Amino acid sequence: MKKLLLLVLSLLLAVSLTGATQNKNANVPSVNKSASAKRKPIFRATADQIKQAQAILKQRSFYNGAQNRQA
């Protein structure tokens, strides 16, 4: 009998916690998609910066290609 009571109380606790978690997540504001669509890239490397980075990587044996801008 004690095991049955413990099982019922455990199930009740699990259901309550699940419901509380779902309610907590429901209050999260949605992301404004129009604001994120207007954002531009923070950094865009120039051709010279790409060549410099490729030269450094080639010196350290991380890059085997030619030192030019590749799209």
C-alpha positions as CSV (number, residue, x, y, z in Angstrom):
1,M,0.0,0.0,0.0
2,K,2.8,2.4,0.8
3,K,4.5,1.7,-2.5
4,L,1.3,2.5,-4.4
5,L,0.9,5.8,-2.5
6,L,4.6,6.6,-3.2
7,L,4.1,5.8,-6.9
8,V,1.0,8.0,-7.2
9,L,2.7,10.9,-5.5
10,S,5.7,10.5,-7.7
11,L,3.6,10.6,-10.8
12,L,1.7,13.6,-9.6
13,L,4.9,15.4,-8.9
14,A,6.3,14.5,-12.3
15,V,3.1,15.8,-14.1
16,S,3.2,19.0,-12.0
17,L,6.8,19.7,-12.9
18,T,6.2,19.0,-16.5
19,G,3.3,21.5,-16.6
20,A,5.3,24.1,-14.7
21,T,8.2,23.8,-17.2
22,Q,5.8,24.2,-20.2
23,N,4.2,27.3,-18.7
24,K,7.6,28.8,-18.0
25,N,8.7,28.3,-21.6
26,A,5.4,29.7,-22.9
27,N,6.2,33.2,-21.5
28,V,9.4,33.5,-23.6
29,P,8.9,36.4,-26.1
30,S,9.1,35.5,-29.8
31,V,12.1,36.8,-31.8
32,N,11.2,39.8,-34.0
33,K,12.0,38.5,-37.5
34,S,11.7,41.8,-39.2
35,A,14.5,43.3,-37.0
36,S,16.8,40.3,-37.8
37,A,16.1,40.6,-41.5
38,K,17.4,44.2,-41.6
39,R,20.7,43.3,-39.9
40,K,23.8,43.5,-42.1
41,P,27.0,41.5,-41.7
42,I,29.2,42.9,-39.0
43,F,32.4,42.2,-40.9
44,R,33.1,41.5,-44.5
45,A,36.8,40.9,-45.4
46,T,38.4,42.8,-48.3
47,A,40.3,41.0,-51.0
48,D,43.6,42.2,-49.4
49,Q,42.6,40.9,-46.0
50,I,41.7,37.5,-47.5
51,K,45.2,37.3,-49.2
52,Q,46.9,38.2,-45.9
53,A,45.0,35.5,-44.0
54,Q,45.8,32.9,-46.7
55,A,49.5,33.9,-46.5
56,I,49.5,33.4,-42.7
57,L,47.7,30.1,-42.9
58,K,50.0,28.9,-45.7
59,Q,53.1,29.7,-43.5
60,R,51.6,27.6,-40.7
61,S,50.7,24.8,-43.1
62,F,46.9,25.1,-42.7
63,Y,46.3,26.2,-46.3
64,N,47.6,24.7,-49.5
65,G,45.8,26.7,-52.1
66,A,46.8,29.8,-54.0
67,Q,46.8,33.2,-52.2
68,N,43.9,34.8,-54.0
69,R,40.3,35.6,-53.3
70,Q,38.0,32.7,-53.8
71,A,34.3,33.2,-53.7
